Amino acid sequence: MKSILATDFHFPSIKGKYVGKVRDVYDIDGDLLAMVVSDRISAFDVVLPAGIPYKGQILNTIAAKFLDATADILPNWKIAVPDPQVTVGLKCEPFKIEMVIRGYLTGHAWREYKAGKRSLCGVPLPEGMVENQKFPEPIITPTSKAAAGHDEDISREEIIASGLASAEDYAQLEDYTRRIFARGTEIAAKRGLILVDTKYEFGKRDGRIILMDEVHTPDSSRYFYADGYEERQRNGERQRQLSKEFVREWLMAGGFNGQAGQKVPEMTEEVVNGITDRYIELYEHITGEKFIRKDYSAESVEANLKQYLESR
């Protein structure tokens, strides 16, 4: 199976195209967006040279399911999924921040804590915590969205002072973030998983706040297996997790962590197939459904999107 690394669609309704790390986003008549989730994979802000078959389908399908599962909390951008790798939705004016919410002290938060910091994005952190320990209550640690390079931690006060969101809008963003995270936590628990941390992106359309982009996918979220969590914590052992972290670990073991002059380890067929298998495992655990491998191509994705756009 060949992965889809790039698309180049030309329909009369397309008014522009944006290429992100893993998505090709088409502007439809200046009113809608068609987001094509490619099989590209990135880590350490670098797009890796080989694509991962089925990855685009997996991320897009998980995101669509969670958008549907949270639609009673707030409106979202999704209108249709005309192909497993494509979502068509409302074009919004995005807030230039990502709402990161953390239920556990891990990842970036743990690295900051281990370095001695007891505040993250203006949020105080309790003393005496250990890696992967649950916070008394989930904390929100936003980042500013960088046009290039790494996103930067930012506090609520800095967001409001810099005009990235009004005080009223930011309060609503925090409320939505907590409610969506609570819903994701409930769904994960039914699958034997712990939703550890995640990020959400929001925009505005016609004065309303809209949930955008992917939701609760393994690329935007971290999950632990609930079974054995407490025992591993007591024994100081690493937690079993479902996320893209295994890709970063493979890269670091090969001497690559995104620094200038470093070379990405060879992505052999065995490595690529192994990553595909892990993504399918992620899909099946998160959704509780069996993933069916079917043939697909850039041509089939284009045909499905074209048919949808012509039928509107």
Secondary structure, DSSP 8 states (H G I E B T S, - for coil): -----------TTEEEEEE-SSEEEEEETTTEEEEEE-S--EETTEE-SS--TTHHHHHHHHHHHHHHHTTTTS-BSEEEEEETTEEEEE--EE-SEEEEEEEES-HHHHHHHHTT--EETTEE--TT--TT-EEEEEEE--EE--SSS--EE--HHHHHHTTSS-HHHHHHHHHHHHHHHHHHHHHHHHTTEEEEEEEEEEEEETTEEEEES--S-TTTEEEEESTTHHHHHHHT----EESTHHHHHHHHHTT-SS-TT-------HHHHHHHHHHHHHHHHHHHSS--------HHHHHHHHHHHHHH-
